[in-house]
């Protein structure tokens, strides 16, 4: 091993060593968390003498996945609500405030994902709270399960019924998934083929209740108003960020499209994004020639929904913004890589739906469906090749087509 390392080019040694050490540290931390979780199993669970069902739904993925799931959320819990059973939701803290407005939950519990895997005290307190709540049924509807999140919560819940999807190995190694499968009392079968996420969510509900449910598009409540400075003007939204760096289309491409839209239409550009992406707003607002307002890191999720709902158009990467736009009937254009092509994007038309669907820009490549294990990337900071190949001209042509339409479906 030492000889092999010594023969590496000098500039590659630190990178490979850091990568190897990172994998070792991650593995050790995973084992440590699973071991510490056992402490919760040792603590006796309060006895539930009531015959009443008490339901907990666990959904912890990102905002975009949540928006798509809202189409099936009500279908999943309505039969319980009709029997007056209390249904609680354990959700990602980033979107839990919106979920609270979508359904009649008896309780909504926010979970901070970063703290849950980095702060041992926070993790154990959360798990103990769930364990002592004496839920009779815990449901994890996500298809791509996560060992340290939904699976761990199922394991520690102590519920009589622990139900999830047979799922896939997108977020978990096969041998770990096989272990986690044993923590469930029931795993619902799922089609192993690549499946559109709306269909996947509906599939879970259909298997759960044993009856076909209709496929519907997500819709989000608009319960916030746009900022005072945007009232009375026409604007478009640009969302240049993405959780995965490789999904980020180059900023200079966004800047070119922003300038051309302003030249032709005079519309004001509004840059939006999450906390930590402020630098993107600074770069775009300072370099673009048109009227630009920088709202990156300055909006809540409810405010972002309102901003997007009031826009003429949304330009984005493959991120939450494009799914929000669809849910509030705003036209959008996004740059799409091939990592999970066909699952979340492109959208598919549902019979009877007339809302504008997002235009996904992509160039098909043989390496599509790589699940982020790109063999052709040049660096961790650079856009993935399947993202970088999309040109500003392509986005501009689609944006121009949308803006020149004489009429759009009413919101």
Secondary structure, DSSP 8 states (H G I E B T S, - for coil): -HHHHHTS-HHHHHHHHHHHHHHHHHHHHHHHHHHHHHHHHHS--------S-EEEEEE-S-HHHHHHHHHHHHHHHHHHHHTT-EEEEEEETTTHHHHTTTS--SEEEEE-HHHHHH-HHHHHHHHHHHHHTT-SEEEE--SS--IIIIIHHHHHH--SEEEEE---SSSS-HHHHHHHHTT-SEEE----S---HHHHHHHHHHHHHTS------------S---GGGTTS-EEEEE---SSGGG---HHHHHHHHHHHHHHH--EEEE---TT-HHHHHHHHHH-SS-EEE-TT---HHHHHHHHHT-S-EEEESSHHHHHHHHTT--EEEE--STTTTTSSS----TT--S---EEE----TT-S-TT--SS-S-SSS--HHHHTS-HHHHHHHHHHHHT-S-----
